[in-house]
């Protein structure tokens, strides 16, 4: 079977984020019958599942209608695992290889009861083309108020339908209604980056990073070559909505950030179950690249939507440079999935845990924020007045952050205030606060 590694966002475990795909795809009439697919899921969960020792010794395949239903049953023996899933092989490849998926192309969250706001809109998406933008409030969908929808099936279910008439309130107070249909969304993995003159000859590099997908790889070289040429030693990586993705891309980002100061030192260690450990456990080392920078301090802008590969990079950099998290605690997913291809599908069981050079990786409650700041939806991500940027620059200027209170005195955004999948299962682009 072919194996690929990713780090995908999901719920917290006692050990939780990354992935991989393995061997020759399963094909053929017998293998791809419903029973054949269920047998494939059972066999590979026994082989690859991180907690395979928790699986029942006897499983009756006839008790489960589909391979997806069987997977849900098997993963229920580790109650904290809401990461394992089955996806279309084509959709999986398009997302991680090309940054493409079918949907609306926006994320949203509740900032108050029945006050549903857009947090980000991808520029190459049906939502952006229709005039939807960060900070706008969704007043109704197909004429139904958000309160009515939430009292019944929930907005997550409605977002799965297409088309929808969106009635929106703009930040300035104007309202409009526009029809929007699902279409092909292309994610820009690095929506923006800049070099900030912090005064006194000190330059700070800023990069907004949306997703760990392979289309980010060539952009990194451009960004970090510019950082290096400008003499940047302090970097702000804005991953407030980055729910993870490819481990290879995470390792590459680590090389650009730490390859100069930590060359040949441990970036991360990947640990599989006892049956797979000897053949698959791996230690990844920093590798100096031509554009690796001499990093001194790293600031990560995070929210409870920052997960998996984002946490891998943050945790792996911590033993080597000064790392500070601004915003709120991260999601908490130091485990990852492998990808096992069968019958035009991909089985992604949670298969390994990652730890850093200090053997720390037990961050299922999230990596803790050092300086709290609000993700103000009325302000553009990365703007000079963005509370996260104010806090990040203040930290880099003085070593401490201003006290920035979140709405209602919260220490961080409440996870249950988000528009969530009921059990947070599903493909990695189904962010807990999205309508992709």
Secondary structure, DSSP 8 states (H G I E B T S, - for coil): -EEEEEE------S----EEEESS-B-STTTTSHHHHHHHHHHHHHHH-TTGGGS-S---GGG-SSHHHHHHHHHTTSTT----EEEEHHHHHHHHHH-EEEE--EEEEEEETTEEEEEEE-SBSHHHHTT--TT-EEEEETTEEHHHHHHTT-HHHHHTSS-EEEEEE-TTS-EEEEEE--EEEE--S--EEEEEE-STT-EEEEEE---B-GGGHHHHHHHHHHHHHTT--EEEEE-TT---EEHHHHHHHHHHHHTTTSTTSEEEEEEE-TTTHHHH-EEEE----TT-----EEEEEE-TT--THHHHHHHHHHTTSEEEEEES------EEEEBEEETTEEEE-EEEEEE-TTS----TT----SEE----TTS-TT-TT-HHHHHHHHHHHHSS------GGG-SS--GGGB---SS--S-TTS-TTB--
